[in-house]
Amino acid sequence: MACLFAAAIQCNPGPRPGVVLLDFWATWCAPYRASGPALADLAGRFGSNDVAVVGISADEDEQAWRRYIGVHAVRRLEVRDGGGEVADRFNVNGRPTFVLLDREGRVRWKQTGWTLFSYLVLRYRVGKLITEPGETPPSLIEHLISLL
């Protein structure tokens, strides 16, 4: 799994994205189902050159995982971490958990759980990392006010 994971992030042909969002999920996770459309929107909003969303499933049943991806037409890089090796490396203890990596592969933000507010915070965090070190993004409060 570690080689597959490393290859997916570091050896993927084409330009490397600015930031990587790791989405630790599972087919049995109800909050993940709520976050799925928002994550697809996030990837579309920023583009593949700026952000890559990588799904890392905790499912032990490979067939259930493959069925879910097929039925829900998941359009992102997906890996299955049934043994929890990758989740352990990022200290993931719940689902869904989101880990945002900067251009250097450093963890810059982590959140477990999903609410409607989560998407706004995630969008702000991704936008902030994409603009580093150039243009200064607005503060979180300024960003939220601009959405009203």
N, CA, C and O atoms as a GROMACS GRO file, in nm:
protein
  592
    1MET      N    1   0.082  -0.119   0.000
    1MET     CA    2   0.000   0.000   0.000
    1MET      C    3   0.086   0.125   0.000
    1MET      O    4   0.055   0.220  -0.072
    2ALA      N    5   0.192   0.129   0.077
    2ALA     CA    6   0.275   0.249   0.084
    2ALA      C    7   0.334   0.282  -0.051
    2ALA      O    8   0.340   0.399  -0.089
    3CYS      N    9   0.379   0.181  -0.126
    3CYS     CA   10   0.436   0.206  -0.259
    3CYS      C   11   0.329   0.260  -0.352
    3CYS      O   12   0.354   0.354  -0.428
    4LEU      N   13   0.210   0.202  -0.348
    4LEU     CA   14   0.102   0.249  -0.432
    4LEU      C   15   0.069   0.394  -0.396
    4LEU      O   16   0.049   0.477  -0.484
    5PHE      N   17   0.062   0.422  -0.266
    5PHE     CA   18   0.030   0.556  -0.220
    5PHE      C   19   0.138   0.655  -0.264
    5PHE      O   20   0.106   0.762  -0.317
    6ALA      N   21   0.262   0.621  -0.244
    6ALA     CA   22   0.373   0.709  -0.284
    6ALA      C   23   0.374   0.730  -0.434
    6ALA      O   24   0.396   0.841  -0.482
    7ALA      N   25   0.349   0.624  -0.508
    7ALA     CA   26   0.348   0.635  -0.653
    7ALA      C   27   0.234   0.726  -0.699
    7ALA      O   28   0.251   0.805  -0.791
    8ALA      N   29   0.122   0.714  -0.635
    8ALA     CA   30   0.006   0.794  -0.674
    8ALA      C   31   0.032   0.943  -0.652
    8ALA      O   32  -0.009   1.025  -0.734
    9ILE      N   33   0.099   0.976  -0.546
    9ILE     CA   34   0.123   1.117  -0.513
    9ILE      C   35   0.247   1.170  -0.585
    9ILE      O   36   0.242   1.280  -0.642
   10GLN      N   37   0.356   1.095  -0.584
   10GLN     CA   38   0.483   1.149  -0.630
   10GLN      C   39   0.520   1.111  -0.772
   10GLN      O   40   0.594   1.184  -0.838
   11CYS      N   41   0.471   1.000  -0.820
   11CYS     CA   42   0.515   0.952  -0.951
   11CYS      C   43   0.406   0.961  -1.056
   11CYS      O   44   0.420   0.906  -1.166
   12ASN      N   45   0.297   1.028  -1.023
   12ASN     CA   46   0.188   1.043  -1.119
   12ASN      C   47   0.236   1.126  -1.238
   12ASN      O   48   0.288   1.236  -1.218
   13PRO      N   49   0.221   1.076  -1.362
   13PRO     CA   50   0.268   1.153  -1.477
   13PRO      C   51   0.193   1.284  -1.488
   13PRO      O   52   0.078   1.296  -1.444
   14GLY      N   53   0.257   1.383  -1.546
   14GLY     CA   54   0.196   1.514  -1.561
   14GLY      C   55   0.240   1.607  -1.451
   14GLY      O   56   0.319   1.569  -1.364
   15PRO      N   57   0.190   1.729  -1.454
   15PRO     CA   58   0.233   1.826  -1.353
   15PRO      C   59   0.185   1.786  -1.214
   15PRO      O   60   0.076   1.732  -1.197
   16ARG      N   61   0.268   1.815  -1.117
   16ARG     CA   62   0.232   1.788  -0.979
   16ARG      C   63   0.139   1.896  -0.928
   16ARG      O   64   0.161   2.014  -0.956
   17PRO      N   65   0.036   1.860  -0.854
   17PRO     CA   66  -0.055   1.963  -0.804
   17PRO      C   67   0.013   2.050  -0.699
   17PRO      O   68   0.113   2.011  -0.638
   18GLY      N   69  -0.045   2.168  -0.679
   18GLY     CA   70   0.009   2.258  -0.578
   18GLY      C   71  -0.005   2.200  -0.439
   18GLY      O   72   0.090   2.203  -0.361
   19VAL      N   73  -0.122   2.148  -0.406
   19VAL     CA   74  -0.147   2.090  -0.275
   19VAL      C   75  -0.222   1.958  -0.295
   19VAL      O   76  -0.282   1.934  -0.400
   20VAL      N   77  -0.218   1.875  -0.192
   20VAL     CA   78  -0.286   1.745  -0.197
   20VAL      C   79  -0.378   1.735  -0.076
   20VAL      O   80  -0.336   1.757   0.037
   21LEU      N   81  -0.504   1.702  -0.103
   21LEU     CA   82  -0.600   1.678   0.004
   21LEU      C   83  -0.622   1.528   0.014
   21LEU      O   84  -0.671   1.465  -0.080
   22LEU      N   85  -0.586   1.471   0.127
   22LEU     CA   86  -0.610   1.329   0.152
   22LEU      C   87  -0.744   1.316   0.221
   22LEU      O   88  -0.768   1.379   0.324
   23ASP      N   89  -0.830   1.235   0.165
   23ASP     CA   90  -0.964   1.213   0.218
   23ASP      C   91  -0.971   1.069   0.268
   23ASP      O   92  -0.986   0.976   0.189
   24PHE      N   93  -0.961   1.051   0.399
   24PHE     CA   94  -0.970   0.918   0.460
   24PHE      C   95  -1.118   0.889   0.483
   24PHE      O   96  -1.184   0.959   0.560
   25TRP      N   97  -1.168   0.787   0.417
   25TRP     CA   98  -1.310   0.759   0.418
   25TRP      C   99  -1.336   0.610   0.422
   25TRP      O  100  -1.243   0.530   0.428
   26ALA      N  101  -1.464   0.572   0.420
   26ALA     CA  102  -1.505   0.432   0.411
   26ALA      C  103  -1.646   0.427   0.354
   26ALA      O  104  -1.724   0.521   0.372
   27THR      N  105  -1.681   0.319   0.288
   27THR     CA  106  -1.813   0.309   0.227
   27THR      C  107  -1.923   0.309   0.332
   27THR      O  108  -2.036   0.349   0.303
   28TRP      N  109  -1.893   0.266   0.454
   28TRP     CA  110  -1.992   0.259   0.560
   28TRP      C  111  -2.004   0.390   0.638
   28TRP      O  112  -2.082   0.398   0.734
   29CYS      N  113  -1.930   0.493   0.599
   29CYS     CA  114  -1.925   0.619   0.673
   29CYS      C  115  -2.029   0.718   0.621
   29CYS      O  116  -2.013   0.772   0.511
   30ALA      N  117  -2.136   0.741   0.697
   30ALA     CA  118  -2.243   0.832   0.654
   30ALA      C  119  -2.193   0.976   0.635
   30ALA      O  120  -2.230   1.038   0.535
   31PRO      N  121  -2.112   1.032   0.725
   31PRO     CA  122  -2.063   1.168   0.700
   31PRO      C  123  -1.981   1.180   0.571
   31PRO      O  124  -1.981   1.285   0.507
   32TYR      N  125  -1.912   1.072   0.532
   32TYR     CA  126  -1.838   1.078   0.406
   32TYR      C  127  -1.934   1.099   0.290
   32TYR      O  128  -1.906   1.176   0.199
   33ARG      N  129  -2.047   1.030   0.293
   33ARG     CA  130  -2.144   1.045   0.183
   33ARG      C  131  -2.190   1.190   0.170
   33ARG      O  132  -2.218   1.236   0.059
   34ALA      N  133  -2.199   1.259   0.281
   34ALA     CA  134  -2.238   1.401   0.278
   34ALA      C  135  -2.125   1.487   0.223
   34ALA      O  136  -2.151   1.589   0.159
   35SER      N  137  -2.001   1.448   0.246
   35SER     CA  138  -1.888   1.530   0.202
   35SER      C  139  -1.851   1.508   0.056
   35SER      O  140  -1.786   1.594  -0.004
   36GLY      N  141  -1.890   1.396  -0.002
   36GLY     CA  142  -1.850   1.362  -0.138
   36GLY      C  143  -1.877   1.469  -0.242
   36GLY      O  144  -1.785   1.508  -0.314
   37PRO      N  145  -2.000   1.520  -0.253
   37PRO     CA  146  -2.027   1.624  -0.353
   37PRO      C  147  -1.945   1.752  -0.329
   37PRO      O  148  -1.902   1.817  -0.424
   38ALA      N  149  -1.925   1.787  -0.205
   38ALA     CA  150  -1.848   1.907  -0.173
   38ALA      C  151  -1.702   1.890  -0.215
   38ALA      O  152  -1.640   1.985  -0.264
   39LEU      N  153  -1.647   1.772  -0.197
   39LEU     CA  154  -1.509   1.748  -0.238
   39LEU      C  155  -1.496   1.750  -0.389
   39LEU      O  156  -1.395   1.798  -0.442
   40ALA      N  157  -1.596   1.699  -0.460
   40ALA     CA  158  -1.594   1.706  -0.605
   40ALA      C  159  -1.598   1.851  -0.651
   40ALA      O  160  -1.528   1.889  -0.745
   41ASP      N  161  -1.680   1.932  -0.585
   41ASP     CA  162  -1.687   2.074  -0.617
   41ASP      C  163  -1.554   2.143  -0.590
   41ASP      O  164  -1.509   2.226  -0.669
   42LEU      N  165  -1.491   2.107  -0.481
   42LEU     CA  166  -1.362   2.166  -0.444
   42LEU      C  167  -1.257   2.137  -0.552
   42LEU      O  168  -1.184   2.226  -0.595
   43ALA      N  169  -1.252   2.013  -0.596
   43ALA     CA  170  -1.154   1.975  -0.699
   43ALA      C  171  -1.182   2.050  -0.828
   43ALA      O  172  -1.089   2.094  -0.895
   44GLY      N  173  -1.309   2.065  -0.864
   44GLY     CA  174  -1.345   2.138  -0.985
   44GLY      C  175  -1.318   2.287  -0.973
   44GLY      O  176  -1.280   2.352  -1.071
   45ARG      N  177  -1.337   2.342  -0.856
   45ARG     CA  178  -1.319   2.485  -0.832
   45ARG      C  179  -1.173   2.528  -0.849
   45ARG      O  180  -1.146   2.633  -0.906
   46PHE      N  181  -1.081   2.447  -0.800
   46PHE     CA  182  -0.940   2.485  -0.803
   46PHE      C  183  -0.864   2.428  -0.921
   46PHE      O  184  -0.764   2.485  -0.962
   47GLY      N  185  -0.909   2.318  -0.976
   47GLY     CA  186  -0.840   2.258  -1.090
   47GLY      C  187  -0.731   2.161  -1.050
   47GLY      O  188  -0.675   2.170  -0.940
   48SER      N  189  -0.702   2.068  -1.138
   48SER     CA  190  -0.609   1.960  -1.107
   48SER      C  191  -0.464   2.006  -1.094
   48SER      O  192  -0.383   1.936  -1.034
   49ASN      N  193  -0.429   2.122  -1.150
   49ASN     CA  194  -0.292   2.171  -1.134
   49ASN      C  195  -0.269   2.234  -0.998
   49ASN      O  196  -0.156   2.246  -0.952
   50ASP      N  197  -0.380   2.275  -0.932
   50ASP     CA  198  -0.367   2.340  -0.802
   50ASP      C  199  -0.390   2.246  -0.685
   50ASP      O  200  -0.322   2.258  -0.582
   51VAL      N  201  -0.483   2.153  -0.699
   51VAL     CA  202  -0.515   2.063  -0.589
   51VAL      C  203  -0.549   1.924  -0.643
   51VAL      O  204  -0.619   1.910  -0.744
   52ALA      N  205  -0.500   1.824  -0.575
   52ALA     CA  206  -0.536   1.685  -0.605
   52ALA      C  207  -0.605   1.628  -0.483
   52ALA      O  208  -0.552   1.634  -0.372
   53VAL      N  209  -0.723   1.572  -0.503
   53VAL     CA  210  -0.795   1.506  -0.394
   53VAL      C  211  -0.771   1.357  -0.411
   53VAL      O  212  -0.796   1.300  -0.517
   54VAL      N  213  -0.721   1.295  -0.305
   54VAL     CA  214  -0.690   1.152  -0.307
   54VAL      C  215  -0.775   1.083  -0.201
   54VAL      O  216  -0.764   1.113  -0.082
   55GLY      N  217  -0.858   0.991  -0.245
   55GLY     CA  218  -0.940   0.914  -0.152
   55GLY      C  219  -0.863   0.795  -0.100
   55GLY      O  220  -0.802   0.721  -0.178
   56ILE      N  221  -0.867   0.776   0.032
   56ILE     CA  222  -0.799   0.662   0.095
   56ILE      C  223  -0.902   0.589   0.180
   56ILE      O  224  -0.939   0.634   0.288
   57SER      N  225  -0.948   0.477   0.128
   57SER     CA  226  -1.058   0.404   0.191
   57SER      C  227  -1.008   0.306   0.298
   57SER      O  228  -0.906   0.239   0.280
   58ALA      N  229  -1.083   0.300   0.407
   58ALA     CA  230  -1.052   0.206   0.515
   58ALA      C  231  -1.120   0.071   0.494
   58ALA      O  232  -1.105  -0.019   0.576
   59ASP      N  233  -1.192   0.056   0.385
   59ASP     CA  234  -1.265  -0.068   0.361
   59ASP      C  235  -1.173  -0.188   0.351
   59ASP      O  236  -1.074  -0.186   0.277
   60GLU      N  237  -1.205  -0.292   0.425
   60GLU     CA  238  -1.130  -0.417   0.416
   60GLU      C  239  -1.181  -0.502   0.300
   60GLU      O  240  -1.106  -0.581   0.242
   61ASP      N  241  -1.309  -0.487   0.267
   61ASP     CA  242  -1.371  -0.564   0.160
   61ASP      C  243  -1.347  -0.493   0.027
   61ASP      O  244  -1.412  -0.393  -0.004
   62GLU      N  245  -1.253  -0.544  -0.052
   62GLU     CA  246  -1.217  -0.480  -0.177
   62GLU      C  247  -1.334  -0.474  -0.275
   62GLU      O  248  -1.350  -0.375  -0.346
   63GLN      N  249  -1.415  -0.578  -0.280
   63GLN     CA  250  -1.529  -0.579  -0.373
   63GLN      C  251  -1.631  -0.471  -0.337
   63GLN      O  252  -1.684  -0.404  -0.426
   64ALA      N  253  -1.658  -0.454  -0.208
   64ALA     CA  254  -1.752  -0.350  -0.165
   64ALA      C  255  -1.698  -0.212  -0.201
   64ALA      O  256  -1.773  -0.125  -0.246
   65TRP      N  257  -1.570  -0.193  -0.183
   65TRP     CA  258  -1.505  -0.067  -0.217
   65TRP      C  259  -1.516  -0.039  -0.367
   65TRP      O  260  -1.553   0.071  -0.408
   66ARG      N  261  -1.484  -0.140  -0.449
   66ARG     CA  262  -1.491  -0.124  -0.595
   66ARG      C  263  -1.635  -0.097  -0.642
   66ARG      O  264  -1.657  -0.014  -0.730
   67ARG      N  265  -1.731  -0.167  -0.582
   67ARG     CA  266  -1.872  -0.144  -0.617
   67ARG      C  267  -1.912   0.000  -0.587
   67ARG      O  268  -1.976   0.066  -0.669
   68TYR      N  269  -1.875   0.048  -0.469
   68TYR     CA  270  -1.911   0.184  -0.429
   68TYR      C  271  -1.854   0.286  -0.527
   68TYR      O  272  -1.924   0.378  -0.570
   69ILE      N  273  -1.728   0.272  -0.561
   69ILE     CA  274  -1.662   0.365  -0.653
   69ILE      C  275  -1.730   0.361  -0.790
   69ILE      O  276  -1.750   0.465  -0.853
   70GLY      N  277  -1.767   0.241  -0.835
   70GLY     CA  278  -1.833   0.229  -0.965
   70GLY      C  279  -1.973   0.288  -0.966
   70GLY      O  280  -2.008   0.361  -1.058
   71VAL      N  281  -2.052   0.258  -0.865
   71VAL     CA  282  -2.190   0.307  -0.858
   71VAL      C  283  -2.194   0.458  -0.842
   71VAL      O  284  -2.279   0.524  -0.902
   72HIS      N  285  -2.103   0.514  -0.763
   72HIS     CA  286  -2.105   0.657  -0.736
   72HIS      C  287  -2.016   0.737  -0.831
   72HIS      O  288  -1.998   0.857  -0.812
   73ALA      N  289  -1.962   0.672  -0.931
   73ALA     CA  290  -1.880   0.739  -1.033
   73ALA      C  291  -1.777   0.833  -0.971
   73ALA      O  292  -1.767   0.950  -1.008
   74VAL      N  293  -1.701   0.781  -0.877
   74VAL     CA  294  -1.598   0.860  -0.810
   74VAL      C  295  -1.489   0.892  -0.912
   74VAL      O  296  -1.434   0.802  -0.974
   75ARG      N  297  -1.459   1.020  -0.928
   75ARG     CA  298  -1.362   1.065  -1.028
   75ARG      C  299  -1.244   1.133  -0.960
   75ARG      O  300  -1.228   1.255  -0.966
   76ARG      N  301  -1.163   1.055  -0.897
   76ARG     CA  302  -1.040   1.102  -0.835
   76ARG      C  303  -0.953   0.981  -0.812
   76ARG      O  304  -0.999   0.867  -0.828
   77LEU      N  305  -0.831   1.003  -0.775
   77LEU     CA  306  -0.744   0.892  -0.742
   77LEU      C  307  -0.795   0.826  -0.615
   77LEU      O  308  -0.820   0.894  -0.515
   78GLU      N  309  -0.810   0.696  -0.617
   78GLU     CA  310  -0.858   0.620  -0.501
   78GLU      C  311  -0.762   0.507  -0.469
   78GLU      O  312  -0.714   0.437  -0.558
   79VAL      N  313  -0.734   0.490  -0.342
   79VAL     CA  314  -0.657   0.376  -0.296
   79VAL      C  315  -0.730   0.315  -0.177
   79VAL      O  316  -0.803   0.384  -0.105
   80ARG      N  317  -0.710   0.188  -0.157
   80ARG     CA  318  -0.772   0.117  -0.045
   80ARG      C  319  -0.665   0.087   0.058
   80ARG      O  320  -0.560   0.029   0.026
   81ASP      N  321  -0.691   0.125   0.180
   81ASP     CA  322  -0.597   0.108   0.291
   81ASP      C  323  -0.663   0.021   0.398
   81ASP      O  324  -0.674   0.060   0.514
   82GLY      N  325  -0.707  -0.099   0.357
   82GLY     CA  326  -0.780  -0.187   0.447
   82GLY      C  327  -0.705  -0.223   0.574
   82GLY      O  328  -0.768  -0.247   0.677
   83GLY      N  329  -0.574  -0.227   0.568
   83GLY     CA  330  -0.495  -0.258   0.687
   83GLY      C  331  -0.462  -0.136   0.772
   83GLY      O  332  -0.410  -0.150   0.883
   84GLY      N  333  -0.493  -0.018   0.722
   84GLY     CA  334  -0.472   0.104   0.800
   84GLY      C  335  -0.331   0.159   0.802
   84GLY      O  336  -0.300   0.246   0.883
   85GLU      N  337  -0.244   0.109   0.714
   85GLU     CA  338  -0.103   0.152   0.714
   85GLU      C  339  -0.088   0.302   0.687
   85GLU      O  340  -0.014   0.372   0.757
   86VAL      N  341  -0.158   0.351   0.585
   86VAL     CA  342  -0.148   0.494   0.551
   86VAL      C  343  -0.218   0.577   0.658
   86VAL      O  344  -0.165   0.681   0.699
   87ALA      N  345  -0.334   0.534   0.704
   87ALA     CA  346  -0.405   0.606   0.809
   87ALA      C  347  -0.319   0.619   0.935
   87ALA      O  348  -0.318   0.724   1.000
   88ASP      N  349  -0.247   0.514   0.969
   88ASP     CA  350  -0.160   0.518   1.087
   88ASP      C  351  -0.050   0.622   1.070
   88ASP      O  352  -0.014   0.691   1.166
   89ARG      N  353   0.005   0.633   0.949
   89ARG     CA  354   0.112   0.731   0.925
   89ARG      C  355   0.066   0.874   0.946
   89ARG      O  356   0.146   0.962   0.980
   90PHE      N  357  -0.064   0.898   0.926
   90PHE     CA  358  -0.118   1.033   0.944
   90PHE      C  359  -0.201   1.045   1.071
   90PHE      O  360  -0.274   1.142   1.089
   91ASN      N  361  -0.189   0.946   1.161
   91ASN     CA  362  -0.262   0.947   1.288
   91ASN      C  363  -0.412   0.969   1.270
   91ASN      O  364  -0.472   1.050   1.340
   92VAL      N  365  -0.470   0.897   1.177
   92VAL     CA  366  -0.614   0.908   1.150
   92VAL      C  367  -0.686   0.809   1.241
   92VAL      O  368  -0.658   0.689   1.238
   93ASN      N  369  -0.780   0.860   1.320
   93ASN     CA  370  -0.854   0.776   1.414
   93ASN      C  371  -1.003   0.772   1.387
   93ASN      O  372  -1.074   0.698   1.456
   94GLY      N  373  -1.052   0.847   1.291
   94GLY     CA  374  -1.195   0.850   1.261
   94GLY      C  375  -1.217   0.877   1.113
   94GLY      O  376  -1.124   0.914   1.041
   95ARG      N  377  -1.340   0.858   1.070
   95ARG     CA  378  -1.377   0.883   0.931
   95ARG      C  379  -1.497   0.976   0.927
   95ARG      O  380  -1.585   0.963   1.012
   96PRO      N  381  -1.504   1.066   0.835
   96PRO     CA  382  -1.396   1.103   0.744
   96PRO      C  383  -1.293   1.192   0.815
   96PRO      O  384  -1.325   1.265   0.908
   97THR      N  385  -1.171   1.182   0.767
   97THR     CA  386  -1.064   1.271   0.812
   97THR      C  387  -0.999   1.329   0.687
   97THR      O  388  -0.975   1.258   0.589
   98PHE      N  389  -0.972   1.457   0.692
   98PHE     CA  390  -0.911   1.528   0.580
   98PHE      C  391  -0.776   1.580   0.623
   98PHE      O  392  -0.764   1.645   0.727
   99VAL      N  393  -0.674   1.552   0.542
   99VAL     CA  394  -0.538   1.597   0.569
   99VAL      C  395  -0.492   1.676   0.448
   99VAL      O  396  -0.493   1.625   0.336
  100LEU      N  397  -0.452   1.798   0.470
  100LEU     CA  398  -0.408   1.886   0.363
  100LEU      C  399  -0.257   1.897   0.365
  100LEU      O  400  -0.198   1.937   0.465
  101LEU      N  401  -0.195   1.860   0.252
  101LEU     CA  402  -0.049   1.863   0.239
  101LEU      C  403  -0.008   1.980   0.150
  101LEU      O  404  -0.072   2.006   0.048
  102ASP      N  405   0.098   2.050   0.190
  102ASP     CA  406   0.147   2.160   0.106
  102ASP      C  407   0.233   2.105  -0.007
  102ASP      O  408   0.246   1.984  -0.023
  103ARG      N  409   0.292   2.194  -0.084
  103ARG     CA  410   0.373   2.155  -0.200
  103ARG      C  411   0.493   2.070  -0.163
  103ARG      O  412   0.546   1.995  -0.246
  104GLU      N  413   0.536   2.081  -0.039
  104GLU     CA  414   0.652   2.004   0.008
  104GLU      C  415   0.610   1.872   0.072
  104GLU      O  416   0.695   1.795   0.117
  105GLY      N  417   0.481   1.844   0.077
  105GLY     CA  418   0.432   1.720   0.136
  105GLY      C  419   0.415   1.727   0.286
  105GLY      O  420   0.394   1.624   0.351
  106ARG      N  421   0.422   1.847   0.344
  106ARG     CA  422   0.405   1.863   0.489
  106ARG      C  423   0.257   1.877   0.523
  106ARG      O  424   0.181   1.939   0.449
  107VAL      N  425   0.217   1.818   0.634
  107VAL     CA  426   0.080   1.832   0.681
  107VAL      C  427   0.060   1.976   0.729
  107VAL      O  428   0.132   2.024   0.817
  108ARG      N  429  -0.038   2.043   0.670
  108ARG     CA  430  -0.065   2.182   0.707
  108ARG      C  431  -0.198   2.200   0.778
  108ARG      O  432  -0.223   2.302   0.842
  109TRP      N  433  -0.286   2.098   0.766
  109TRP     CA  434  -0.417   2.107   0.830
  109TRP      C  435  -0.478   1.968   0.833
  109TRP      O  436  -0.456   1.887   0.744
  110LYS      N  437  -0.554   1.943   0.939
  110LYS     CA  438  -0.619   1.812   0.954
  110LYS      C  439  -0.752   1.833   1.025
  110LYS      O  440  -0.762   1.911   1.119
  111GLN      N  441  -0.854   1.761   0.978
  111GLN     CA  442  -0.985   1.768   1.041
  111GLN      C  443  -1.052   1.632   1.035
  111GLN      O  444  -1.044   1.563   0.934
  112THR      N  445  -1.117   1.594   1.144
  112THR     CA  446  -1.196   1.472   1.146
  112THR      C  447  -1.342   1.512   1.163
  112THR      O  448  -1.376   1.597   1.245
  113GLY      N  449  -1.428   1.449   1.082
  113GLY     CA  450  -1.571   1.479   1.086
  113GLY      C  451  -1.610   1.573   0.973
  113GLY      O  452  -1.525   1.630   0.905
  114TRP      N  453  -1.742   1.587   0.955
  114TRP     CA  454  -1.792   1.671   0.847
  114TRP      C  455  -1.921   1.740   0.889
  114TRP      O  456  -2.014   1.676   0.939
  115THR      N  457  -1.925   1.870   0.868
  115THR     CA  458  -2.046   1.950   0.887
  115THR      C  459  -2.059   2.041   0.765
  115THR      O  460  -1.970   2.043   0.680
  116LEU      N  461  -2.167   2.115   0.755
  116LEU     CA  462  -2.182   2.208   0.644
  116LEU      C  463  -2.073   2.316   0.648
  116LEU      O  464  -2.028   2.363   0.544
  117PHE      N  465  -2.031   2.354   0.766
  117PHE     CA  466  -1.926   2.454   0.782
  117PHE      C  467  -1.790   2.400   0.737
  117PHE      O  468  -1.702   2.478   0.698
  118SER      N  469  -1.772   2.269   0.742
  118SER     CA  470  -1.644   2.207   0.705
  118SER      C  471  -1.600   2.244   0.564
  118SER      O  472  -1.482   2.269   0.540
  119TYR      N  473  -1.695   2.247   0.472
  119TYR     CA  474  -1.661   2.278   0.333
  119TYR      C  475  -1.603   2.419   0.321
  119TYR      O  476  -1.505   2.439   0.249
  120LEU      N  477  -1.661   2.515   0.389
  120LEU     CA  478  -1.612   2.652   0.382
  120LEU      C  479  -1.471   2.663   0.437
  120LEU      O  480  -1.386   2.732   0.380
  121VAL      N  481  -1.447   2.596   0.548
  121VAL     CA  482  -1.313   2.598   0.607
  121VAL      C  483  -1.214   2.529   0.515
  121VAL      O  484  -1.103   2.578   0.495
  122LEU      N  485  -1.252   2.416   0.460
  122LEU     CA  486  -1.164   2.341   0.370
  122LEU      C  487  -1.131   2.423   0.246
  122LEU      O  488  -1.016   2.430   0.204
  123ARG      N  489  -1.232   2.485   0.188
  123ARG     CA  490  -1.211   2.568   0.070
  123ARG      C  491  -1.116   2.684   0.102
  123ARG      O  492  -1.030   2.718   0.021
  124TYR      N  493  -1.132   2.743   0.217
  124TYR     CA  494  -1.044   2.852   0.260
  124TYR      C  495  -0.900   2.801   0.276
  124TYR      O  496  -0.806   2.863   0.226
  125ARG      N  497  -0.884   2.688   0.344
  125ARG     CA  498  -0.749   2.633   0.369
  125ARG      C  499  -0.678   2.597   0.239
  125ARG      O  500  -0.560   2.626   0.223
  126VAL      N  501  -0.749   2.535   0.146
  126VAL     CA  502  -0.689   2.500   0.017
  126VAL      C  503  -0.649   2.626  -0.057
  126VAL      O  504  -0.538   2.636  -0.109
  127GLY      N  505  -0.739   2.723  -0.063
  127GLY     CA  506  -0.710   2.848  -0.131
  127GLY      C  507  -0.590   2.919  -0.072
  127GLY      O  508  -0.508   2.976  -0.145
  128LYS      N  509  -0.578   2.915   0.059
  128LYS     CA  510  -0.466   2.979   0.127
  128LYS      C  511  -0.334   2.912   0.089
  128LYS      O  512  -0.235   2.980   0.063
  129LEU      N  513  -0.333   2.780   0.086
  129LEU     CA  514  -0.210   2.708   0.050
  129LEU      C  515  -0.173   2.729  -0.096
  129LEU      O  516  -0.055   2.740  -0.128
  130ILE      N  517  -0.271   2.734  -0.182
  130ILE     CA  518  -0.244   2.751  -0.325
  130ILE      C  519  -0.178   2.886  -0.352
  130ILE      O  520  -0.092   2.897  -0.439
  131THR      N  521  -0.218   2.987  -0.277
  131THR     CA  522  -0.163   3.121  -0.301
  131THR      C  523  -0.029   3.145  -0.233
  131THR      O  524   0.033   3.248  -0.258
  132GLU      N  525   0.017   3.055  -0.150
  132GLU     CA  526   0.148   3.073  -0.086
  132GLU      C  527   0.258   3.059  -0.188
  132GLU      O  528   0.242   2.978  -0.279
  133PRO      N  529   0.367   3.129  -0.184
  133PRO     CA  530   0.398   3.239  -0.094
  133PRO      C  531   0.363   3.374  -0.154
  133PRO      O  532   0.402   3.477  -0.099
  134GLY      N  533   0.289   3.375  -0.264
  134GLY     CA  534   0.259   3.500  -0.334
  134GLY      C  535   0.151   3.583  -0.267
  134GLY      O  536   0.168   3.631  -0.155
  135GLU      N  537   0.041   3.598  -0.337
  135GLU     CA  538  -0.067   3.684  -0.292
  135GLU      C  539  -0.122   3.640  -0.158
  135GLU      O  540  -0.138   3.520  -0.134
  136THR      N  541  -0.149   3.734  -0.071
  136THR     CA  542  -0.202   3.705   0.061
  136THR      C  543  -0.353   3.685   0.051
  136THR      O  544  -0.425   3.775   0.007
  137PRO      N  545  -0.402   3.568   0.091
  137PRO     CA  546  -0.546   3.545   0.084
  137PRO      C  547  -0.617   3.619   0.198
  137PRO      O  548  -0.552   3.661   0.294
  138PRO      N  549  -0.748   3.634   0.188
  138PRO     CA  550  -0.821   3.699   0.298
  138PRO      C  551  -0.820   3.609   0.421
  138PRO      O  552  -0.795   3.489   0.412
  139SER      N  553  -0.847   3.669   0.536
  139SER     CA  554  -0.859   3.589   0.658
  139SER      C  555  -0.982   3.500   0.647
  139SER      O  556  -1.065   3.520   0.558
  140LEU      N  557  -0.994   3.403   0.735
  140LEU     CA  558  -1.109   3.313   0.732
  140LEU      C  559  -1.238   3.393   0.750
  140LEU      O  560  -1.337   3.366   0.682
  141ILE      N  561  -1.238   3.489   0.840
  141ILE     CA  562  -1.358   3.569   0.863
  141ILE      C  563  -1.393   3.649   0.737
  141ILE      O  564  -1.510   3.654   0.698
  142GLU      N  565  -1.294   3.713   0.674
  142GLU     CA  566  -1.318   3.787   0.550
  142GLU      C  567  -1.373   3.694   0.441
  142GLU      O  568  -1.462   3.732   0.366
  143HIS      N  569  -1.319   3.575   0.434
  143HIS     CA  570  -1.365   3.478   0.335
  143HIS      C  571  -1.511   3.441   0.359
  143HIS      O  572  -1.590   3.438   0.265
  144LEU      N  573  -1.546   3.412   0.483
  144LEU     CA  574  -1.684   3.373   0.514
  144LEU      C  575  -1.780   3.488   0.487
  144LEU      O  576  -1.890   3.466   0.436
  145ILE      N  577  -1.740   3.611   0.520
  145ILE     CA  578  -1.826   3.727   0.495
  145ILE      C  579  -1.846   3.746   0.344
  145ILE      O  580  -1.955   3.783   0.301
  146SER      N  581  -1.743   3.720   0.265
  146SER     CA  582  -1.755   3.738   0.120
  146SER      C  583  -1.854   3.640   0.059
  146SER      O  584  -1.905   3.664  -0.051
  147LEU      N  585  -1.882   3.529   0.127
  147LEU     CA  586  -1.975   3.430   0.075
  147LEU      C  587  -2.120   3.465   0.104
  147LEU      O  588  -2.211   3.406   0.046
  148LEU      N  589  -2.142   3.561   0.193
  148LEU     CA  590  -2.280   3.598   0.231
  148LEU      C  591  -2.346   3.681   0.124
  148LEU      O  592  -2.461   3.721   0.140
   0.00000   0.00000   0.00000
